[in-house]
Amino acid sequence: MTGDAPLTALHVAKQTTICIPNKPSVQLSNDGTKWEELHENASSSDASAILFDGTQLAKLARKYNLVVTGPGLAHAIPNLGASPFEIEHIHVFSRMSPSQKEEVVRCMKGRGLHPLMCGDGGNDVGALKQADVGVALLSGHAKSNVAQTEGIAAADAPVANAEAKLDAEQKNLAEREAVLSKKFQEEFAERRKALTGKQQEWYAEELKKITDAAGPGGPGFMGHLKAMKNSTMRIQQELGKDAAALREKYGNLYDNKDPNASAVQDDNAAGKPVVQLGDASVAAPFTSRAPSIRSVVHIIRQGRCTHLLSVQMMQIMMLEAMISAYSFTAVTMEGGRPTELQLMFSGIFVMVASVAFSYAQPADRISPVRPIKSIFHPAIFLSVIAQVSVHLFVMIKSLQLAKDFMGDAALKELYKFEEKRDLKLGKLLEGEDVSSWDMFNLIRSVPYQPNVLNTVMFLTKTSQQVAVLVVNYKGRPWMQGATENRALFISMFLCGAGLTICSSGQIPELNTFLELMVIPETLRVRVLSLLLMGTIGVFLLDRLMVFLFARDAFMAGTVQPLMQTRLQDFVPIVTLFLKVVAGFIVVPIGLGNPILGFMMIMGYRRYRASQQPQNQIVADAATQQTGGTRPARRT
């Protein structure tokens, strides 16, 4: 959709594969009544006999490349009346005014479509505001979207698909940007150092001018200040000239043929590019620093990732709320009330895992299958009901196992102790207006008796919170998988390891701090087996609901990743596991011996420094044939 002539627009559309080059092309007449053959097409056709019918565009588009102009569309739309207008099958919109661009987007939305609009000028403002997604592009980069830049991704090399080629070009641009930015900064630093060395000389020159002008009275204190100011301004001016020369030397990163980028200017002498926002940027919710429509792919990837995270977080909150509601009511009445420290630390673990959950990155490929879009989709809503049922059954069963193990006599003593404790707490807090920290200290001052019932219910509730995060995290093919999200994987691993350690009492100090008992082996095996079976059960039920009500999402998110899994995919998991284990061993040694800890840190820094030259060689190889290009920032 452009304001250019029909033949120009058609030529660009064929180059970008919007139109098929060998297919005949027809244009809507200016009166909007019939289709006429474009002269660029050498083959003959009977297009002149085709009258315009907005309901037959899908059929016509299979035979011709459809081109319309602004005047023709203006006459055609009023004549349609209430008839459907299959506007989405038109390939090229040429000679379009700003209001007509907006009307095209509005018509597409009326057809139930969700248009995305890219624009770089004020004439695109209306369409950008009307579109479901508006992306403002920088102007002033000439042929940056079509130029065959030397050295980009070995453009003739075989690639799997267009998206893989796009990623290869983006990676190459990033490597070039890093190398050229480094060279720019190094040369600029050398020039700054040289100019700084002349500061005294220039200061003396300025002071001499002021002294000669002042006469016998001398320059005075203010004269010295003025000389210092003038010499400093001279340095800044020279630095600005040098920065401009370096930018001219390196040119434009995105288009070697046109190094002038009017929309990018420098906010200081160091040459940091900033975007001069225009009308298009003000109207669009997204603005791409890179003058290329490649940002659309990133928006779709990130949009799907963000949408999926939002749906999954709502699903997790529903499950967490239902589990917490039961544990704080029915379980508390049975004597399994958690202590304040237990609530605090289980909450911290879950909070860390939830934060890690939200740090998932988009997948590197756009899947043809869209993720589930609503929390009220049957696959999600019924999955929540099924998972809650299993979790409540496991909680009730764990409660019953703990009560049977303790026996009636021990339970009666526990109930009496809790009643006395509640009375003491009531007397301490009665009529007191204290802060939250003072209230916490008052509660801690009342003795608490650790018991099997409390320990079992604490482990059950915490493990279910972890299971909710693990089961309901669905990454591939829309975002990183659970094992690729390292922060989430580490937090889940630590939570599982902590629960096992607390149940077995391998670290007595931790149990004492959290006021937990060591569960006897017979009961521990039964409880942990029950928790493991419950986690597997909710996982299978969740995937079953997705299979029944969202078959495409199940195949794309469960079956395909499983079939594509290789042994190499487990290497990062094993490596990460070994690093965590090594951390538990190394950190205490470093804390116990500061000298040894310092030596470990320096050894690690040397190792990282030794890896940088290899990366630099790869980046230099990518820029051997680039010539002069301009360092710039990417979106």
C-alpha positions in Angstrom: 0.0 0.0 0.0 1.7 3.1 -1.3 1.3 6.5 -2.8 3.5 5.5 -5.8 2.4 4.8 -9.3 0.8 1.4 -10.1 3.7 0.1 -12.2 6.2 1.1 -9.6 4.2 -0.5 -6.8 3.7 -3.7 -8.9 7.4 -3.9 -9.7 8.3 -3.7 -5.9 5.5 -6.2 -5.1 7.0 -8.7 -7.6 10.5 -8.3 -6.1 9.1 -8.9 -2.6 7.0 -11.9 -3.8 3.7 -10.2 -2.8 2.8 -10.7 -6.5 3.9 -13.7 -8.6 6.2 -12.4 -11.4 4.9 -14.7 -14.1 1.2 -14.2 -13.3 -0.8 -11.6 -15.4 -1.6 -8.3 -13.6 -4.7 -6.3 -13.8 -5.6 -2.9 -12.5 -9.0 -1.5 -11.4 -10.1 1.4 -13.7 -10.3 4.9 -12.4 -14.1 4.8 -12.5 -14.1 1.6 -10.4 -16.2 -0.5 -12.8 -13.8 -2.9 -14.5 -10.3 -4.5 -14.5 -7.8 -3.4 -17.1 -4.5 -5.1 -18.0 -1.3 -3.4 -16.9 1.1 -2.7 -19.7 4.1 -4.1 -17.8 2.6 -7.6 -18.4 3.6 -8.7 -21.9 1.2 -11.6 -22.0 -2.3 -11.1 -23.4 -5.4 -11.8 -21.4 -9.2 -11.1 -21.5 -9.0 -8.9 -18.4 -10.7 -6.0 -20.3 -13.9 -8.0 -20.3 -14.0 -8.5 -16.5 -16.3 -6.2 -14.6 -15.6 -5.3 -11.0 -17.4 -7.5 -8.4 -16.3 -7.2 -4.8 -17.6 -10.6 -4.0 -15.5 -12.4 -6.6 -12.0 -11.1 -5.8 -10.9 -14.4 -4.2 -11.6 -16.3 -7.4 -10.0 -13.5 -9.6 -6.9 -13.4 -7.4 -6.1 -17.0 -8.3 -5.6 -15.9 -11.9 -4.3 -12.3 -11.8 -2.2 -10.0 -9.6 -4.8 -7.5 -8.5 -3.8 -3.8 -8.4 -6.0 -0.9 -7.4 -5.5 2.8 -7.3 -6.9 5.4 -4.9 -9.3 7.0 -7.4 -10.6 3.6 -8.6 -11.1 2.4 -5.0 -12.9 5.6 -4.1 -15.5 5.0 -6.9 -15.8 1.2 -6.3 -16.5 1.2 -2.6 -19.7 3.3 -2.7 -21.1 1.1 -5.5 -20.8 -2.0 -3.4 -23.6 -1.1 -1.0 -24.2 -3.9 1.5 -22.3 -6.5 -0.6 -19.2 -8.1 0.9 -15.9 -6.6 -0.3 -13.1 -9.2 -0.4 -10.5 -6.5 0.0 -7.9 -8.9 1.5 -7.3 -10.5 -1.9 -6.1 -7.3 -3.5 -2.3 -7.5 -3.8 -1.3 -3.9 -4.5 -2.8 -0.6 -3.4 -1.2 2.3 -5.3 -1.8 6.1 -5.5 -3.4 6.0 -2.1 -4.0 9.1 -0.1 -3.6 9.1 3.7 -7.4 8.8 4.3 -7.7 6.0 1.8 -4.9 4.0 3.5 -6.9 4.4 6.7 -10.1 3.3 4.9 -8.3 0.1 3.6 -7.3 -0.9 7.1 -10.8 -0.2 8.4 -12.3 -2.4 5.7 -9.9 -5.2 6.5 -10.9 -5.0 10.2 -14.5 -5.1 9.1 -13.8 -8.4 7.4 -12.7 -9.9 10.7 -9.0 -9.6 10.0 -6.2 -8.2 12.2 -4.0 -5.9 10.1 -0.5 -4.9 10.9 0.7 -1.6 9.4 4.2 -0.4 8.8 4.8 3.2 7.9 7.5 5.9 7.9 5.8 9.2 7.4 2.9 11.5 8.3 0.8 10.1 5.5 0.7 6.8 7.3 -0.6 8.1 10.6 -4.3 7.3 10.1 -3.6 3.7 8.9 -1.1 3.2 11.8 -3.7 4.3 14.4 -6.5 2.2 12.8 -4.4 -1.0 12.5 -4.4 -3.6 15.3 -0.5 -3.3 15.3 1.2 -0.2 14.1 5.0 -0.1 13.5 6.8 3.1 12.7 9.9 2.8 10.6 12.8 5.3 10.4 12.9 7.2 7.2 15.9 8.6 5.4 17.7 5.2 4.8 16.9 5.0 1.0 17.2 1.4 -0.2 18.0 -0.2 3.2 15.0 -2.6 2.8 16.0 -3.8 -0.6 19.8 -3.2 -0.9 22.0 -6.2 -1.3 24.5 -5.3 1.3 27.8 -7.0 0.9 28.7 -9.7 3.3 25.2 -10.1 4.8 24.7 -13.7 5.8 26.3 -15.0 2.6 23.1 -14.3 0.8 23.5 -17.1 -1.7 24.2 -19.7 0.9 21.5 -22.4 1.2 19.0 -21.7 4.1 16.1 -23.7 5.4 13.5 -21.0 4.9 13.0 -17.3 4.7 12.9 -16.9 8.5 16.2 -18.7 8.9 17.7 -16.4 6.3 16.3 -13.4 8.1 17.9 -14.6 11.4 21.2 -15.2 9.7 21.2 -11.7 8.3 20.2 -10.3 11.7 23.0 -12.2 13.4 25.5 -10.9 10.8 24.3 -7.3 11.4 24.7 -7.7 15.1 28.3 -9.0 14.7 29.1 -6.2 12.4 27.5 -3.6 14.7 29.6 -4.8 17.7 32.9 -4.8 15.8 32.3 -1.4 14.1 31.1 0.1 17.3 34.2 -1.0 19.1 36.4 0.4 16.3 34.5 3.7 16.4 34.9 4.0 20.1 38.7 3.1 20.0 39.4 5.7 17.3 37.3 8.3 19.0 39.1 7.7 22.3 42.4 8.2 20.6 41.3 11.4 19.1 39.9 12.6 22.4 43.2 11.9 24.1 45.1 13.9 21.4 42.8 16.8 21.8 43.0 16.8 25.6 46.7 17.0 25.3 46.3 20.4 23.5 44.1 21.8 26.2 47.0 23.7 27.9 48.2 25.1 24.6 44.8 26.3 23.6 44.2 27.7 27.1 47.4 29.7 26.8 46.3 31.1 23.4 42.9 32.1 24.7 44.4 33.7 27.8 46.8 35.7 25.6 43.9 37.0 23.5 42.1 38.1 26.6 45.2 39.6 28.2 45.9 41.7 25.0 42.3 42.9 25.0 42.3 43.7 28.7 45.2 46.1 28.6 47.4 47.0 31.6 44.9 45.8 34.1 45.4 42.2 33.1 42.8 39.4 32.5 41.9 39.0 36.2 40.1 36.0 37.7 37.2 36.2 35.3 39.5 36.4 32.4 41.1 33.1 33.4 37.7 31.5 33.7 36.7 32.8 30.2 39.9 31.4 28.7 39.2 28.0 30.3 35.7 28.1 29.0 36.8 29.0 25.5 39.4 26.3 25.4 37.0 23.7 26.6 34.4 24.7 24.0 37.0 24.4 21.3 37.8 20.9 22.4 34.1 20.0 22.3 33.7 21.5 18.8 36.7 19.5 17.5 35.4 16.4 19.1 32.1 16.9 17.3 33.8 17.3 14.0 35.9 14.2 14.6 32.8 12.2 15.5 31.0 13.3 12.3 34.1 12.3 10.3 34.1 8.9 11.9 30.4 8.4 11.2 31.0 9.4 7.6 33.9 7.0 7.4 31.9 4.0 8.7 28.7 5.0 6.8 25.3 3.3 7.4 25.2 -0.2 8.8 21.9 -1.0 7.0 22.6 0.4 3.5 26.2 0.8 2.2 25.0 2.7 -0.9 23.5 5.6 1.2 25.4 6.4 4.3 23.1 9.4 5.2 20.6 8.6 7.9 18.5 11.7 8.5 16.4 10.2 11.1 19.3 9.2 13.3 21.4 11.9 14.9 23.9 12.0 17.7 23.0 13.2 21.1 26.6 13.8 22.2 30.2 13.9 20.9 30.6 10.1 21.5 28.2 9.4 18.7 25.4 7.6 20.4 22.5 7.4 17.9 19.1 8.6 19.0 15.8 8.4 17.1 14.2 11.7 16.1 10.6 10.7 16.5 8.2 12.0 13.9 4.5 11.8 13.1 4.6 8.0 12.4 6.4 7.3 15.7 3.8 9.3 17.7 0.9 7.5 16.1 2.3 3.9 16.3 2.6 1.8 19.4 5.9 0.4 18.1 8.9 2.2 16.6 11.8 0.4 15.0 15.2 1.9 15.2 16.3 -0.3 12.4 14.9 1.0 9.0 13.6 -2.4 8.1 10.4 -4.3 8.2 12.3 -7.3 9.8 11.0 -5.9 13.1 7.6 -7.3 12.3 8.9 -10.8 12.8 10.2 -9.9 16.2 6.9 -8.3 17.2 4.9 -11.4 16.3 7.4 -13.6 18.2 7.3 -11.4 21.3 3.6 -10.9 21.1 2.9 -14.6 21.1 5.3 -15.1 23.9 3.8 -12.3 26.0 0.2 -13.5 25.3 1.0 -17.1 26.2 2.7 -16.0 29.4 -0.3 -13.9 30.4 -2.7 -16.8 29.9 -0.5 -19.3 31.7 0.0 -16.8 34.6 -3.7 -16.4 35.0 -4.1 -20.2 35.0 -1.4 -20.5 37.6 -3.0 -17.8 39.8 -6.3 -19.6 39.7 -4.7 -22.9 40.8 -2.6 -21.2 43.5 -5.6 -19.4 44.9 -7.7 -22.6 45.2 -4.9 -24.6 46.8 -4.1 -21.8 49.3 -7.7 -21.3 50.1 -8.2 -25.0 51.1 -4.8 -25.2 53.0 -5.6 -22.1 55.0 -9.0 -23.3 56.1 -9.6 -27.0 56.2 -6.0 -27.9 56.9 -5.7 -25.3 59.6 -8.8 -26.6 61.4 -7.2 -30.0 61.4 -4.1 -28.7 63.3 -1.7 -28.5 60.3 -1.4 -24.7 60.3 1.9 -23.5 58.9 4.1 -21.1 60.9 5.0 -17.6 59.8 8.5 -18.6 58.9 7.3 -21.5 56.8 4.8 -19.2 55.0 7.5 -16.6 54.4 10.1 -19.0 52.9 7.7 -21.0 50.8 6.4 -17.7 49.5 9.9 -16.5 48.6 10.6 -19.7 46.7 7.4 -19.5 44.8 8.0 -15.8 44.1 11.4 -16.5 42.7 10.1 -19.2 40.5 7.2 -17.0 39.3 9.7 -14.2 38.4 11.8 -16.7 36.5 8.6 -17.9 34.8 8.0 -14.5 33.3 11.6 -14.2 31.9 10.9 -16.7 29.1 12.2 -15.5 25.7 10.3 -16.0 22.4 11.1 -19.0 20.3 13.5 -18.4 17.3 10.9 -19.5 14.8 7.2 -18.6 14.3 5.0 -21.6 14.5 2.1 -21.9 12.0 0.0 -23.0 15.0 -1.3 -20.2 17.3 -1.3 -20.6 21.1 -4.5 -20.9 23.0 -5.8 -17.4 23.3 -8.2 -17.4 26.3 -8.3 -18.6 29.9 -11.9 -19.7 29.3 -10.9 -22.0 26.5 -12.2 -25.5 27.4 -8.6 -26.9 27.3 -7.5 -24.5 30.0 -10.7 -24.2 32.0 -11.3 -27.9 32.3 -7.6 -28.5 33.0 -7.8 -26.1 36.0 -10.8 -28.1 37.4 -9.0 -31.4 36.9 -5.7 -30.2 38.4 -7.5 -28.7 41.5 -9.3 -32.0 42.0 -6.1 -34.0 42.0 -4.3 -31.5 44.3 -7.1 -31.5 46.8 -7.2 -35.3 46.8 -3.4 -35.4 47.4 -3.7 -32.8 50.2 -6.5 -34.7 51.9 -4.7 -38.0 51.5 -1.4 -36.5 52.9 -3.4 -35.1 55.9 -4.9 -38.5 56.6 -1.5 -40.2 56.4 0.0 -37.8 58.9 -2.9 -38.1 61.3 -2.9 -41.9 61.1 0.9 -41.9 61.8 0.5 -39.6 64.8 -2.4 -41.4 66.4 -5.3 -40.0 68.4 -3.3 -39.4 71.6 -0.7 -37.3 69.9 -3.4 -35.4 68.0 -5.2 -34.5 71.2 -2.0 -33.2 72.8 -1.4 -31.2 69.6 -4.9 -29.7 69.7 -4.5 -28.7 73.4 -1.1 -27.1 72.7 -2.5 -25.1 69.8 -5.4 -23.9 71.9 -3.1 -22.7 74.6 -0.8 -21.0 72.0 -3.8 -19.2 70.5 -4.8 -17.9 73.9 -1.4 -16.6 74.6 -1.2 -14.9 71.2 -4.6 -13.4 71.7 -3.6 -11.9 75.0 -0.3 -10.5 73.5 -2.1 -8.9 70.5 -5.2 -7.8 72.3 -5.5 -4.0 72.1 -2.0 -3.6 70.8 -1.3 -1.2 68.0 2.1 -2.6 66.7 3.9 -2.7 63.5 4.1 -5.7 61.3 7.7 -6.5 62.4 6.8 -6.1 66.1 3.8 -8.4 65.5 6.1 -11.0 63.9 8.4 -10.8 66.9 5.4 -11.2 69.3 4.3 -14.3 67.4 7.8 -15.7 67.4 8.0 -15.2 71.1 5.3 -17.7 71.8 6.7 -21.3 71.8 5.8 -23.5 68.9 5.9 -27.3 68.9 7.0 -28.9 65.6 4.9 -31.9 64.6 4.6 -34.4 61.8 1.2 -33.1 60.7 2.5 -29.6 60.2 5.7 -30.8 58.4 3.7 -33.1 56.0 1.2 -30.4 55.1 4.0 -27.8 54.6 5.8 -30.1 52.2 2.6 -31.0 50.4 1.5 -27.4 49.8 4.9 -26.2 48.7 5.4 -29.2 46.3 2.0 -28.5 44.8 2.9 -24.9 44.2 6.0 -26.0 42.4 4.1 -28.6 40.4 1.6 -25.9 39.3 4.5 -23.9 37.8 6.1 -26.9 36.1 3.0 -28.5 34.7 1.4 -25.3 33.3 4.6 -23.9 31.7 4.2 -24.6 28.0 7.1 -23.2 26.0 7.7 -24.6 22.6 7.0 -23.8 19.9 6.1 -20.2 21.0 8.7 -19.5 23.6 11.6 -21.2 25.4 11.0 -24.6 26.8 11.2 -25.3 30.5 14.8 -26.6 30.2 15.8 -23.6 28.1 14.6 -21.1 30.7 17.5 -21.5 33.0 16.2 -19.3 35.7 13.0 -21.3 36.0 14.9 -24.6 35.7 17.3 -23.7 38.5 14.5 -22.4 40.8 12.5 -25.6 40.2 15.5 -27.7 40.9 16.3 -25.9 44.1 12.7 -26.1 45.3 12.6 -29.9 44.7 16.0 -30.4 46.3 14.9 -28.3 49.3 11.8 -30.3 49.8 13.7 -33.5 49.8 16.3 -32.2 52.2 13.7 -30.9 54.6 11.8 -34.2 54.6 14.9 -36.3 55.3 16.6 -33.9 57.7 19.9 -33.9 56.0 20.5 -30.4 57.1 19.2 -30.3 60.8 19.9 -26.6 61.1 17.5 -25.9 58.2 14.7 -28.0 59.8 15.3 -26.3 63.1 15.1 -22.8 61.5 11.9 -23.6 59.7 10.4 -25.5 62.7 10.0 -28.7 60.8 10.3 -32.3 62.0 12.3 -35.1 60.3 9.6 -37.3 58.8 10.2 -41.0 59.6 11.3 -43.0 56.6 8.2 -45.1 56.3 5.9 -42.1 56.2 8.4 -40.1 54.1 8.4 -42.7 51.3 4.6 -42.8 51.2 4.2 -39.0 51.2 6.9 -38.3 48.6 5.5 -41.1 46.4 2.0 -39.6 46.7 3.4 -36.1 45.8 5.2 -37.6 42.8 2.2 -39.4 41.5 0.0 -36.3 42.0 2.5 -34.3 39.9 2.5 -36.9 37.1 -1.3 -37.1 37.3 -1.9 -33.4 36.9 0.6 -33.3 34.0 -1.2 -36.1 32.2 -4.6 -34.6 32.8 -3.5 -31.2 31.6 -2.1 -32.6 28.3 -5.2 -34.7 27.9 -7.4 -31.7 28.0 -5.3 -29.9 25.5 -5.3 -33.0 23.2 -9.1 -33.2 23.4 -10.0 -29.5 22.9 -6.9 -28.0 21.2 -5.4 -30.8 19.0 -3.2 -28.5 16.9 -1.7 -26.9 20.0 -1.1 -30.4 21.5 0.7 -31.6 18.5 2.8 -28.4 18.2 3.6 -28.0 21.9 3.9 -31.6 23.1 4.4 -34.2 20.3 6.7 -32.3 18.0 9.1 -31.1 20.7 9.2 -34.7 22.0 10.0 -36.1 18.6 12.7 -33.5 18.0 14.4 -34.1 21.3 18.0 -35.4 20.9 20.7 -36.5 23.4 22.5 -33.2 22.8 19.5 -31.4 24.2 20.2 -32.9 27.6 23.8 -31.6 27.7 22.9 -28.1 28.9 20.7 -29.6 31.7 23.5 -31.9 32.9 26.0 -29.0 32.7 23.7 -26.7 34.6 23.1 -29.4 37.2 26.9 -29.9 37.7 27.4 -26.1 38.0 24.7 -26.0 40.8 26.3 -28.9 42.6 29.8 -27.3 42.2 28.4 -24.0 43.6 27.2 -25.8 46.8 30.8 -27.1 47.1 32.8 -24.0 46.0 30.8 -21.3 47.8 31.4 -22.6 51.3 35.1 -23.0 50.5 35.3 -19.4 49.2 33.4 -18.0 52.2 35.7 -19.9 54.6 38.9 -18.9 52.9 38.7 -15.4 51.4 42.1 -15.7 49.7 41.1 -18.9 48.0 37.8 -17.4 47.0 39.6 -14.4 45.4 41.8 -16.8 43.5 38.8 -18.7 42.2 37.2 -15.4 41.0 40.4 -14.3 39.2 40.7 -17.7 37.6 37.2 -17.6 36.2 37.8 -14.0 34.9 40.9 -15.2 33.0 38.9 -18.1 31.5 36.2 -15.7 30.2 38.9 -13.3 28.8 40.5 -16.2 26.9 37.2 -16.9 25.2 36.8 -13.4 23.9 39.5 -13.5 21.2 37.8 -16.5 19.5 34.5 -14.6 19.3 36.4 -11.5 17.9 37.9 -13.6 15.1 34.5 -14.9 14.1 33.1 -11.3 14.1 36.1 -10.0 12.1 35.6 -12.7 9.5 32.0 -11.6 9.0 33.1 -8.1 8.2 36.1 -8.7 5.9 34.2 -7.6 2.8 31.8 -5.1 4.3 33.8 -1.9 3.6 32.7 1.2 5.5 29.6 0.8 7.5 28.0 2.8 10.2 27.7 1.7 13.8 24.1 1.9 15.0 21.8 0.5 17.5 19.1 -2.2 16.9 15.6 -2.3 18.3 
